[in-house]
C-alpha cells in the first residue's frame, strides 16, 4: 500500500494523519492575523446612523446598532470582538434582554439616556463607560433631553466561535428600577457596604466609570513620563478585584500629548481604537493611518504599531481588546522595538 492509498483510507474512515494536516503546529513560527488593519471614518458612521433612524426603530430590531464590519471577516471588527455605534433619539426606548455576550457602552455624544442593568439605572453622559456583564438584563431609555450616541463593544465573534450564544427577551418591555442610584459605586467602590457579594472570575457587577474621574486621572498621569509605547495609558479595571474590565475584554483609554510619538511594539492581543478627542496617526505594519475625532480603527494581533500626535492639542483614544482571554489561555505575548527601529510619522 502506497502512502497516497493509506491517506485515502484514513480520509474514508474520517481519520487524519498528522502529516496530512496542511498547517501543523510545528509550522507556526509566529502568529499571522487573518485580516489587515482597517479604519472607519466617523462621517460615514454618523451618516449611516442617521439613515437608520428612518428605517429601524429600537423595538423592531432590539437595537439601532451599526457595527464596524471588517471586510475580510464574516462577522466582527476583528476575529474576537465587535465594535459599533448605537443611537437613541429623545423619548426612545430599547427593550430589555440579556445574552451570553459581555458588552460595554462608551458614550461619544450627548446625554439624557440611562441604561438599566440588573435593576440599576446608570446615567450615560459623554465619556462615560458602562459595563454589561455576561447574562445581565439590560435596556436603554431616553429621558428626552437629546440624541445620544455611544459605542458598543462585545465579544460576539468569540461567543460565536465557541458556539455558546444564548439570548433571552425580558418578560416586560423594560425593567423596573429596583436598586437606588449609585448602588454599584457604594457596593464596589472605595467604600463598600458590609455583606457585598464579592466579584469573581465568573461574576462581575455592572459599573459606570464616570468621564470626569477618567479625565482627571489622565491629566494627572500626563505630568509623568508615561508609557513609551502608548503614551498616557489607563486601564478600566474591575472595581472590586482590580482584574480586567470584563473576563474576556479589557477597556483602555490613553492620551497622546501634543507632538508625542510612541515607540513601536506588537502583541498577541488585537485592539480596536476610537478617536474620542483630537487627531493623530498610527503606523501599522508600515502603513500610516491618519485619524481624527470620531474615527475608529483596528490593529491586528502581532502587528508592529506606534502612535503619533502631531498637533498642538492632546489626543485621546478609547480602546477595547481581547487580552484577558489570551492571558487566561496562556497565549499572551508582547515584543518591543529599540528606539532606532521606530518608524517616524512626522
N, C-alpha and C positions, 0 to 999 in steps of 0.2 A: 504494500500500500504506500503510495506516494504521500508527501506532506499535503499537497493540494487535496487529495482524496480524503485524508484524515481531517483536514479543516472542514471540508464539505460535510463529512459525517457528524462532526461536532455541531455545526450550524443546524443540521436537520434534527438534532436532538435538543436544540435550544441551549447549547453549551458554547463556551468560547475559551480558547486558549489565550494565555497572557500575550503570546507573540502575535496574536491576531488583533489585539486592541490597537486602533490607529494612533492614539496618543496615550502613551503609558506614563506611569509616574516617573520613570527614570528619564523621560523626555522633557520634564518640566525644569528648565534651567532657571527661569524666573517667571512671575505672573505676566500674562498678556491680556489686557482688557478686550472684551468683545465689542467695544464701542469707542468712538472718538470723543474728544471734548466738544461741547456744543453750548451755544449761547442763545437765550431767548430775550428778545427786546421787549421792554415794558410797553412801548406804544402798541405793539401787536397784541400783547396780552390784554391790555386795557380795552382795546377795540373789540376783542372777542368777548370780553365780559359784558360790555355794553350791548352788543348784539344778542347775547344770550338772554338778556332781560326780556327781549321781545318774543322769545320762543320758549323759555323754560321758567316755570315757577318753582320755588324751592320745594313745595309739597308734591310736585309732579315727578321729580327725579331725586327725591331725598335731599339733594344739594345742588346749587347752581355753581358747579365747580369746573374750572378749566385747567386740565393737567398739562404739565410741561413734558410732552411725549418725545422721547429721543427717537430720531428716525431709524436708528439701527436696531431698536428693540421692539418686541411685540407689545409690551406694556411697561411703562416706567420711565422716569427721568434718568435712572441708572438701573442696573440689574437687580438691585435690592430695595431701592426706595423710590417713592413717587412724591414729587412736589407739584403744587399748582396753586391757583388763586381762586378765592371764593368771594362773591359779592352778595351783600344783603342790603336791600333798599329800606327806606323808612316804613315801618309797620309790618314788614315781612317776618315770617317765622319759618324755620326749617325744622321738620318733625324730629321727634326723639327716636333714636335707635342705638344699637350697640353692635360691636363687631370684634373679632379677634385681632384686627389691626390695632397697633398702638399709633397714636397720632398727636400732632402738635398744631397749634394755631399761633401764628406770629402776625400781629396787626400792622399793616403797612399804610393804611389810610383811614382817617375818620374816627368817630367814636359814637356811642349810642346803641351798642349791641352788647348783650351778655350771652355767654354760653353756660348752660346748666349742665354740670357733670355730677352724677350721683346725688342729685337733690340740692347741690350748692350752685348758686349763681355767681359766675365770675365775670366782672365787667371787662370789656375789651376796648382798651384805649390804644392809640397809636404807639407802637414799640413794645407793647406787652406780649409776653409769651404765655400761653395756657396749654397745659398738657391734658391729653385724654388717654389715660392708660388702657391697656387691653381689657375688653369686655366691660366697659363702663357705659352706662346710659348717658347720652348727651344730646342736646338740641340747642339751637341758636335762635334768639329772639331780638328783634329790633324794638327799641323804645321810641322810635320815631324822630330822633334828632338829626339823622342824615345817613347817607350811604356809607357803608363800611366795607373795606376790602382787607382780607387777610390771606396769608399764605397757609396752606395746609401741607403738612409733611406726614407721610405714613409709610409703614413698611409693607405695603401691599404686595409688591413683587416677591418679597421674601416669604410672605404668607402663602402666596400662590405657588411658589417653588416647593414648599413643604406640604402643600395641599391640605392646609389646616384652616381654611376660611369658614368662619361661622358669622352669621349676621341675624339680627332679630329686630323687628319693629316694636316699639313700646305699645302698651295696651291702650294708651291715650295718645292724642296728637303731641302733647307736650307734658313734661314732668311737672309735678308740683314741687315748689321750692320748700324743702324740709329742713335745711341747715341754715344757720344765721350767716350774715355777711362776714367774710374774713375767717370763717371757721377753720379752713385748712391752714391758714397762716398761724392761727393760735395753736393748732394741734401739732404742726410740723415745723414751725419757725423757731426762732431763738429761744422763746419762752413757750413751753408746751403744757397742755393740760395733763394732769395725772390720769393715767389709765388710757392714754392714746394708743391705738393699735399700731404696733411698730411696722415700718415698711420693711419688706423683704425683697429677695431677688424676684419673686413672682408677684408680689403685691406692691403697687406704687400708688400713692394718693394723687389725685389731680391737684394741680398747683398753678398759681398765677405768679409769674415773675414780672414785676412792675418795671416799666421803662425808666421811670425816674431813678430807681435804685440801680438799674443796669447802667444808665448814663453816668451817674456819679462814680460808679466803680471804674468805668472806662476812663473817665477824666483823671481820677486819682492814679490809676495804673499808667496813664500816658506820661507821667512825670518820671517813670522808671525806664531803664534801658529796653524793657520789653523782650519779646521773643524774636530771635534773629530770622526766623522762617515765617512768622505770622504777624509780626508787629505787636500791638497790644491785644492779647488774646485772653478771653474769658470763656469759661465753660459753665453752662447751666447744669447744676448738679441736683440730684435728688435731695431735697432739704432735710430729710430725716436721716439719711445714711451717708451722704457725700458721694454716692455712686453716680454713674452717668444718668442723664436726664430720664431715659427710659431703658428697659433691659436690652433692646437691640438697636437703639438710636440715640445719638448724642447731639445736642444743640450747642452751638458756639456763637460768639459774637466777637468781632475784632475791629480795632481801629488802626487804620494806616495813617500815620501822622503826615503833615504836609511835607512833600518831597521824599517821603520814606520809600525805600526799596528793600525788599526782603531777599534773603538768600534762597537758593533752590534746594528743595527736598522732595522726597517721594515716600509713599506709604501704601500699605495694602488696603487701607480703607478708602472708600470713594466719598467725595464731598460735593454737595450741591450748595452753591452760594447764591445769595441775593444781595444786591447793592441797595442797602437801606438808606444810606446818606452818601452824597458826593459821587466822585467818579475816579476811575483809575484804569489799570490794565493788569492782566495776568498772563504770564508766559507759560504755556502748557505744551510740553514736548516740542519746544522750539517754535511754536505758533503763538503769536500775540493776539489776545482777545481784549479789545477795549470795551469797557463797560461804564455805564452811567446810572444815575438814580433809577431804581425800579427793575433793572435788568437782572436776569438770573443765568447762571452757567454751571456746568458740571465738570469736575476734574476727575477723570477715571482713576482707578486704582493703579498703583505702581507707575505713576507718570510724573516725571520731573516738572515742578511748577514753582513759580515765585510771583509775588505781587509788587505793584508799584503805584504810588500816588504822586503824580507829577504836578498836582495843583497846590495852591497856597492854603487850601482848606482841608480839614480831616475828612477821611472817607471811612464809612462803617459798613462792614459786611456781616450779614447774618448767615449762618450755615447749619446744615444737618449732615450727619454722616453715619455710617454703619459700623464704626469702630467697636462699640460694645459687643456686637455679635461676633466679630472676628476675634476679639480678645477672649470671649467665652469659649471659642473653639480652638484657641491656641494658634491662630493664624495671623496675628498682627505683627507687622514688621515695618520699620522705618529706616530710611537711609538719607544722609545729607551730603551735599557737595561742599568742597572747600571754597573759600572766597574767590579764588582765581577762576573757578569754574562757573561762577554766576554770570548769566547772560544779561547784559544791560538792556533796559527797556526805555532808556531816555532818548 
